Amino acid sequence: MVFLQSGTRRLGAGEFWGPIANETRAWLDHLALGKPCVLATPREARATLAATLAIEQSMASAKPVTLPGSD
């Protein structure tokens, strides 16, 4: 579960380190330079969140959980 967390390190105004710095750079490169966007789409991000919440629910209840839309 530790990989699902984001540890943002900030040194000063606009100086980010770690995952947030990489994501910010990728987004800015996409906007300014037209590079392909390698970040998750909203649909992919929502699916990941749903899976993460289902994992937590399953761990708390010790029972299987069905993801929405997987009927």
VMD Tcl script that draws the C-alpha trace (Angstrom):
set ca {
  {0.00 0.00 0.00}
  {2.90 2.38 0.42}
  {3.24 2.79 -3.35}
  {-0.22 4.39 -3.51}
  {0.94 7.35 -1.44}
  {2.70 10.39 -2.83}
  {5.61 11.80 -0.88}
  {6.02 15.33 -2.18}
  {9.19 17.11 -1.22}
  {9.19 20.85 -1.64}
  {12.23 23.06 -1.28}
  {10.80 26.43 -2.19}
  {8.33 28.19 -4.44}
  {7.81 25.95 -7.44}
  {10.54 23.45 -6.55}
  {9.08 19.96 -6.30}
  {10.87 16.62 -5.92}
  {9.60 13.09 -6.31}
  {6.45 11.87 -8.08}
  {4.72 15.26 -8.14}
  {7.73 16.86 -9.86}
  {7.73 14.14 -12.54}
  {3.97 14.44 -13.11}
  {4.14 18.24 -13.25}
  {7.02 18.14 -15.76}
  {5.17 15.61 -17.95}
  {2.03 17.77 -17.96}
  {3.94 20.97 -18.74}
  {5.87 19.23 -21.54}
  {2.56 18.04 -22.97}
  {1.08 21.55 -22.90}
  {4.13 23.56 -23.95}
  {5.94 21.18 -26.29}
  {3.15 18.98 -27.60}
  {4.75 15.81 -26.24}
  {2.41 12.85 -25.73}
  {0.68 12.88 -22.35}
  {1.83 9.84 -20.39}
  {-0.34 10.55 -17.35}
  {-3.46 8.58 -16.52}
  {-6.72 9.64 -18.08}
  {-9.59 10.57 -15.74}
  {-11.21 7.19 -16.49}
  {-7.97 5.30 -15.65}
  {-7.50 7.34 -12.48}
  {-11.09 6.62 -11.38}
  {-10.65 2.89 -12.01}
  {-7.45 2.89 -9.95}
  {-9.19 4.73 -7.11}
  {-12.10 2.26 -7.20}
  {-9.68 -0.69 -7.01}
  {-7.76 0.94 -4.14}
  {-10.95 1.57 -2.17}
  {-12.12 -2.00 -2.81}
  {-8.79 -3.34 -1.51}
  {-9.16 -1.30 1.67}
  {-12.78 -2.38 2.11}
  {-11.88 -6.03 1.55}
  {-9.01 -5.85 4.03}
  {-11.25 -4.25 6.68}
  {-14.09 -6.74 6.21}
  {-11.96 -9.80 5.34}
  {-14.46 -10.49 2.54}
  {-14.30 -10.26 -1.26}
  {-15.54 -6.99 -2.76}
  {-17.07 -6.53 -6.21}
  {-15.89 -3.49 -8.14}
  {-18.57 -1.25 -9.68}
  {-19.16 -2.13 -13.33}
  {-17.59 -5.60 -13.04}
  {-20.91 -7.46 -12.94}
}
mol new
graphics top color blue
foreach p $ca { graphics top sphere $p radius 0.5 }
foreach p [lrange $ca 0 end-1] q [lrange $ca 1 end] { graphics top cylinder $p $q radius 0.2 }
display resetview
